[in-house]
Amino acid sequence: SFVRAGDFSGVLAEKVRWMSWLHARSLNGVLADEMGLGKTLQTIAFIAHLREISPSSPPRCLIVVPLSVLDNWMSEFKRFAPSIAVMRYVGPASERKGFQQTYSDSLLGPQFEVLLTTYEMCNAEIHWLRKRSWGLMVVDEGHRLKNPDALLYMNLETLDCNTKLLLTGTPVQNNIKELHALLRFLNPTIFRGTPTQFAAWFDPKADDTAYSRLHEIIRPFLLRRTKSQVLGSLPPIKEAVLFIDLTPLQANLYKSILAKDLSIFSKRQKTGLQNILMQLRKCCLHPYLFPGVEPEPYEAGEHLVTVSGKLALLDRILGLMKERGHRVLLFSQFTSVLDILQDYLTQRDYTHERLDGSIRRDERTAAVDAFQGSDTFVFLLSTRAGGVGLNLTAADVVVFFDSDFNPTLDQQAAARAHRIGQSKKVRVIRLLARATVEEVLWRRANRKLAIQRGVLR
């Protein structure tokens, strides 16, 4: 009765029952639904359920989220459970001190049911948070706790919580030790072994039944549903990997970096060529990422496109997508690449929005709303800043100009379009430079995904 405007049949009821089962037994778990299945709404429904079964003394909830999705959580509470008192705990130290004075442990004066804050604020205000008892702690993008030695992990471990809930579509990103870190954070009395022991116990190379045994053990503590299981009506997603050859200029730069022949680079660039892997990756993207390579004086022209094999192919792809009425999310990890792509889009007179880590929160919201509410053709995004917490179902094509070392981050980025509310088939296009370091990294990423599929099957 505290929740409105949502679809609360079937799957949602199953998730609330599972979370209630954990809460009643003071156990903790991972809601690991595939990205785009509404983990935020499911959590809000569970909090509303706790309020309904204990209206006189609902448990106080702490929700810890990335700063980039804070506004989305606030808007979802207002939309689905407006009667729940949610307080945003961010801002400068003076504001936080005033908040602490206003919302004391006393029953007198104003109170809140949900405290919504960020990772950074938890680390900064851990001493104040420790003074309270929490009925429920929720950590969004819970894979952030994959490193037991991280400050956030150690701080959150010290909080007094009845129930802990991690939300993540990717509880395993690189190896099975990360899953152990999450499970040990949640239930340390059950998962007491070391990460190395855990990995050895469930090594599929040593035992064909390893993953089956793992599934039996973690089943009570981890609930995962995929889009194919839950959303039979959701259009499919298909990925195509397109290999391109380097242009002669790119090939010359690439060989020079491998041979450590720095004579072709400007003096100011030589000092920045120590990270060979990063320089090789830049070379695969666009030669103008190296100062002094572009013509002087610089003039806009077709050379911006023709000197990069990837940009030349992207030019053909976007021309076709525009002609057929598609809308595109274009991802890169590098803001310097986004700069070049933005120059290209402007040169082609393609309407576009841009979002990267330097964009302020209000500008971020405005960019998303502008793309969702108009016919803007391309949304330029950095993979990490734009890969979580956004609903961009107006797009039906996702292009990765470059791939992340962590393949799950690319999965999260693609899920911005392929999620609840999408009515079209989603195409994912990945651009790779043939026979380069990009291909090596891509094959390594596929091995990581194979581990993830085995663990979460």
C-alpha positions in Angstrom: 0.0 0.0 0.0 3.0 2.3 0.4 4.1 1.7 -3.2 2.4 3.0 -6.4 2.9 3.2 -10.1 4.8 0.0 -10.6 4.4 -3.5 -11.9 4.3 -5.6 -8.7 3.3 -9.0 -10.0 5.3 -12.2 -10.3 9.0 -11.4 -10.3 8.9 -8.4 -8.0 6.9 -10.4 -5.4 9.5 -13.2 -5.6 12.4 -10.7 -4.9 10.5 -9.2 -1.9 9.8 -12.6 -0.5 13.5 -13.6 -0.8 14.7 -10.3 0.8 12.1 -10.8 3.6 13.4 -14.3 4.2 16.9 -13.0 4.6 15.8 -10.1 6.9 13.8 -12.4 9.2 16.9 -14.6 9.7 19.4 -11.7 10.0 21.1 -13.0 6.9 22.5 -11.0 4.1 22.5 -11.4 0.3 23.3 -10.3 -3.2 20.5 -9.3 -5.5 22.4 -10.0 -8.7 19.7 -9.6 -11.4 21.0 -8.9 -14.9 21.4 -5.1 -15.5 18.2 -3.4 -16.5 15.7 -5.5 -14.5 14.8 -2.9 -11.9 16.9 -3.7 -8.8 16.2 -0.2 -7.6 12.4 -0.6 -7.7 12.7 -4.1 -6.1 14.7 -2.6 -3.2 12.2 0.2 -2.7 9.3 -2.3 -2.7 11.2 -4.3 0.0 11.7 -1.2 2.2 8.0 -0.4 1.8 7.2 -3.9 2.8 9.2 -3.6 6.0 7.3 -0.4 6.8 4.0 -2.1 6.2 4.7 -5.0 8.5 6.1 -2.7 11.2 4.3 0.6 10.8 5.0 1.9 14.3 8.8 1.3 14.2 10.0 0.7 10.6 13.7 -0.2 10.4 16.0 2.7 9.5 17.7 2.1 6.2 21.1 3.2 4.9 21.5 3.2 1.1 25.0 3.7 -0.3 25.2 4.5 -4.0 27.5 6.0 -6.6 27.2 9.8 -6.8 26.1 9.4 -10.5 22.9 7.6 -9.5 21.9 9.5 -6.4 19.4 11.6 -8.2 17.9 8.6 -9.9 17.3 6.9 -6.5 15.6 10.0 -5.2 13.3 10.3 -8.2 12.4 6.6 -7.9 11.5 6.9 -4.3 9.3 10.0 -5.1 7.7 8.1 -8.0 7.1 4.7 -6.3 7.0 5.4 -2.6 6.5 9.1 -2.0 5.3 8.6 1.6 8.7 7.2 2.7 10.9 9.8 4.3 14.1 9.8 2.4 17.0 12.1 3.3 19.9 12.8 1.0 23.2 12.9 2.9 25.8 14.7 0.7 27.3 18.1 0.5 30.1 20.1 2.2 31.1 19.4 5.8 29.1 22.3 7.2 25.9 21.0 5.7 26.6 17.5 7.0 27.2 18.8 10.5 23.9 20.7 10.4 22.2 17.5 9.2 23.7 15.5 12.1 22.5 18.1 14.6 19.0 18.1 13.2 18.6 14.4 12.8 19.8 13.1 16.1 19.2 9.7 17.7 16.5 11.3 19.8 12.9 10.5 19.0 12.1 14.2 19.4 12.2 16.3 16.3 12.3 15.3 12.6 13.4 11.8 11.6 14.0 9.9 8.5 13.4 6.3 7.4 16.0 6.1 4.6 19.4 7.8 4.5 20.7 8.0 0.9 24.4 8.7 0.6 27.5 8.0 -1.5 30.6 5.9 -1.1 32.7 9.0 -0.5 30.3 10.3 2.2 30.4 6.9 4.0 34.2 7.1 4.2 34.1 10.7 5.3 31.3 10.3 7.9 31.9 6.7 9.1 32.2 7.8 12.7 28.8 9.3 12.7 27.3 6.4 10.8 28.7 4.0 13.4 26.7 5.7 16.2 23.5 4.4 14.7 21.9 1.0 14.3 20.6 0.2 10.8 17.8 -2.2 10.1 18.9 -2.5 6.5 22.0 -1.4 4.6 21.9 -1.5 0.8 25.0 -1.0 -1.4 24.2 -0.2 -5.0 26.8 -1.4 -7.6 27.9 -3.8 -4.8 30.8 -5.1 -6.9 32.6 -2.0 -5.6 33.3 -4.2 -2.5 35.3 -6.8 -4.4 38.5 -5.7 -2.7 38.5 -6.5 1.0 41.5 -4.1 1.5 39.6 -1.1 0.2 38.7 1.6 2.7 35.0 1.5 1.8 34.9 -2.3 2.4 36.5 -2.0 5.8 34.4 1.0 6.9 31.1 -0.6 5.9 32.1 -3.8 7.7 32.1 -1.9 11.0 28.5 -0.7 10.8 25.8 -2.2 13.0 23.2 -3.6 10.5 20.5 -6.3 10.8 20.5 -7.0 7.1 22.9 -6.2 4.3 21.9 -6.2 0.7 24.3 -5.8 -2.3 22.8 -4.8 -5.6 25.0 -5.7 -8.6 24.4 -7.3 -12.0 28.1 -8.3 -12.1 29.1 -10.0 -8.8 32.1 -11.6 -10.6 34.1 -9.4 -12.9 37.6 -10.8 -13.1 37.8 -13.9 -10.9 36.0 -16.0 -8.3 37.9 -14.4 -5.4 35.8 -11.3 -6.0 32.7 -13.3 -5.2 34.3 -14.5 -2.0 34.9 -10.9 -1.0 31.2 -10.1 -1.4 30.0 -13.2 0.4 32.5 -12.7 3.3 31.4 -9.1 3.7 27.8 -10.2 3.9 28.1 -13.3 6.0 31.6 -13.5 7.6 30.7 -16.3 10.0 29.7 -18.6 7.1 32.4 -17.7 4.5 35.4 -17.8 6.8 38.1 -19.2 4.5 40.6 -17.1 2.5 40.1 -16.0 -1.1 42.8 -18.4 -2.2 41.1 -21.3 -0.4 37.7 -20.4 -1.9 39.2 -20.2 -5.4 40.8 -23.6 -4.9 37.7 -25.2 -3.6 35.7 -24.2 -6.7 38.3 -24.5 -9.4 36.6 -26.0 -12.5 39.9 -27.1 -13.9 40.5 -29.3 -10.8 36.9 -30.6 -10.5 34.2 -30.8 -13.1 31.5 -30.4 -10.4 33.1 -27.2 -8.9 30.5 -24.8 -10.2 27.6 -27.1 -9.3 28.8 -27.3 -5.7 29.3 -23.5 -5.7 25.8 -22.9 -6.9 24.4 -25.1 -4.1 26.3 -23.2 -1.4 25.6 -19.7 -2.6 21.9 -20.2 -3.6 20.4 -18.9 -0.4 22.5 -15.8 -0.5 22.5 -14.8 -4.2 19.4 -14.3 -6.3 19.9 -13.8 -10.1 17.4 -13.5 -12.9 18.3 -12.7 -16.5 16.3 -10.7 -19.0 15.5 -13.8 -21.0 13.9 -15.4 -17.9 12.0 -12.3 -16.7 11.1 -10.2 -19.8 9.9 -12.5 -22.5 8.6 -9.4 -24.4 12.0 -7.6 -24.2 13.4 -7.3 -27.7 16.7 -9.2 -28.2 20.2 -7.8 -28.1 22.8 -8.8 -30.6 26.5 -7.9 -30.7 28.7 -7.7 -33.7 32.5 -7.3 -33.5 33.9 -5.4 -36.5 37.7 -5.7 -37.1 39.4 -2.8 -38.9 42.9 -2.3 -40.2 45.1 0.5 -39.1 45.7 3.3 -41.6 49.3 3.7 -42.9 49.8 6.6 -40.4 48.5 4.6 -37.5 50.6 1.5 -38.5 53.7 3.7 -38.7 53.1 5.1 -35.2 52.2 1.6 -33.8 55.5 0.1 -35.1 57.5 3.1 -33.8 56.0 2.6 -30.3 56.8 -1.1 -30.3 60.3 -0.4 -31.5 60.6 2.5 -29.0 61.6 4.8 -31.9 60.6 8.2 -30.5 62.0 10.3 -33.3 58.6 10.7 -34.9 57.0 12.2 -31.8 57.2 15.7 -30.5 59.5 16.4 -27.6 56.6 17.0 -25.2 55.1 13.6 -26.2 58.3 11.6 -25.6 58.0 11.9 -21.8 54.5 10.5 -22.0 55.4 7.3 -23.9 56.4 5.3 -20.8 53.1 3.4 -20.6 53.6 1.5 -23.9 50.3 -0.4 -23.6 48.3 2.8 -23.3 50.1 4.4 -26.2 49.4 1.4 -28.4 45.7 1.6 -27.5 45.7 5.3 -28.3 47.3 4.6 -31.6 44.5 2.1 -32.5 41.9 4.8 -31.9 43.2 8.0 -33.6 46.7 9.3 -34.5 45.7 12.9 -33.5 45.7 11.8 -29.9 49.5 12.3 -30.1 50.5 16.0 -30.1 52.3 17.1 -33.2 50.9 14.5 -35.5 48.0 16.5 -36.8 48.7 19.0 -39.6 49.8 22.5 -38.7 48.1 24.9 -38.9 45.1 22.7 -38.2 42.1 23.1 -40.4 38.9 21.1 -40.2 38.5 18.6 -43.1 38.1 15.0 -44.1 41.5 14.1 -42.8 40.0 13.9 -39.4 38.1 10.8 -40.6 40.5 9.3 -43.1 43.6 9.0 -40.8 41.8 6.7 -38.4 40.6 3.2 -39.5 38.0 3.2 -36.7 36.6 6.6 -37.4 36.4 5.9 -41.1 34.3 2.8 -40.4 32.2 4.6 -37.8 31.5 7.3 -40.4 30.0 4.6 -42.6 28.0 3.0 -39.7 26.5 6.3 -38.5 25.6 7.3 -42.0 23.6 4.0 -42.4 22.1 4.3 -38.9 21.0 7.9 -39.6 19.4 6.9 -42.9 17.5 4.0 -41.2 16.2 6.1 -38.3 18.2 4.6 -35.5 19.6 6.4 -32.5 23.0 5.7 -31.1 24.9 5.5 -27.8 28.6 6.0 -28.6 31.0 4.9 -25.8 34.7 5.5 -25.3 36.9 5.3 -22.1 38.9 8.4 -23.0 37.7 12.0 -22.8 40.4 12.9 -25.4 38.7 10.4 -27.8 35.3 11.9 -27.0 36.7 15.3 -28.0 37.7 14.0 -31.4 34.4 12.2 -31.8 32.5 15.4 -30.9 34.5 17.4 -33.5 33.6 14.7 -36.0 29.8 14.8 -35.1 29.9 18.6 -35.4 31.6 18.3 -38.8 28.9 15.9 -40.0 26.2 18.1 -38.5 24.9 15.2 -36.4 22.8 16.3 -33.4 24.4 14.9 -30.2 24.6 15.1 -26.4 27.7 14.4 -24.3 28.3 13.0 -20.8 31.6 12.2 -19.1 33.1 12.4 -15.7 33.6 16.2 -15.8 29.9 16.9 -16.3 28.1 18.3 -13.3 25.1 16.5 -11.8 22.5 19.0 -13.1 24.0 19.0 -16.6 24.1 15.2 -16.6 20.4 15.0 -15.8 19.7 17.7 -18.5 21.7 15.8 -21.1 19.8 12.5 -20.4 16.4 14.2 -20.4 17.3 16.0 -23.7 18.3 12.8 -25.4 15.3 10.8 -24.1 12.8 13.5 -24.9 14.0 14.5 -28.4 15.2 13.0 -31.7 18.9 13.7 -30.9 20.9 11.2 -33.1 24.0 10.4 -30.9 24.7 10.4 -27.2 28.5 10.5 -26.6 29.4 8.8 -23.3 32.5 7.8 -21.3 32.1 4.1 -20.4 32.6 4.6 -16.7 30.7 7.8 -16.1 27.8 6.9 -18.5 27.7 3.2 -18.0 25.7 3.0 -14.8 22.4 4.4 -13.5 21.1 5.8 -16.7 17.9 4.9 -18.7 18.6 5.6 -22.4 16.0 3.4 -24.0 15.5 6.0 -26.8 18.6 4.5 -28.4 18.6 1.1 -30.1 22.2 1.0 -31.3 25.3 0.9 -29.0 28.8 1.4 -30.4 31.9 0.8 -28.4 34.7 2.8 -30.1 37.1 1.1 -27.6 36.7 -1.7 -25.1 37.3 -1.6 -21.4 39.8 -3.8 -19.6 36.8 -5.0 -17.5 34.2 -6.5 -19.8 31.4 -6.1 -17.3 31.7 -2.3 -17.6 30.9 -2.6 -21.3 28.0 -4.9 -20.4 26.7 -2.3 -18.0 27.0 0.4 -20.6 25.1 -1.6 -23.2 22.3 -2.2 -20.6 21.6 1.6 -20.7 19.7 0.8 -23.9 18.7 -2.8 -23.4 16.5 -2.7 -20.3 12.8 -2.4 -19.2 11.1 0.1 -21.5 13.0 -0.8 -24.7 10.7 -1.6 -27.6 13.2 -2.2 -30.3 15.9 -4.8 -31.0 19.2 -3.5 -29.7 22.4 -3.8 -31.8 25.8 -3.6 -30.1 28.7 -2.9 -32.4 32.3 -3.2 -31.1 35.2 -1.8 -33.1 38.5 -3.6 -32.8 41.8 -2.9 -34.6 42.9 -6.2 -36.1 46.2 -7.9 -35.0 46.9 -5.3 -32.3 46.9 -5.0 -28.6 43.1 -4.4 -28.7 42.5 -7.9 -30.0 44.6 -9.4 -27.3 42.7 -7.5 -24.6 39.4 -8.4 -26.1 40.2 -12.2 -26.1 41.3 -11.8 -22.4 38.0 -10.1 -21.6 36.1 -13.0 -23.2 37.9 -15.4 -20.8 36.8 -13.3 -17.9 33.2 -13.4 -19.2 33.4 -17.2 -19.4 34.3 -17.4 -15.7 31.3 -15.1 -14.9 28.9 -17.2 -16.9 30.1 -20.4 -15.2 29.7 -18.9 -11.7 26.4 -17.3 -12.3 24.8 -19.9 -14.5 
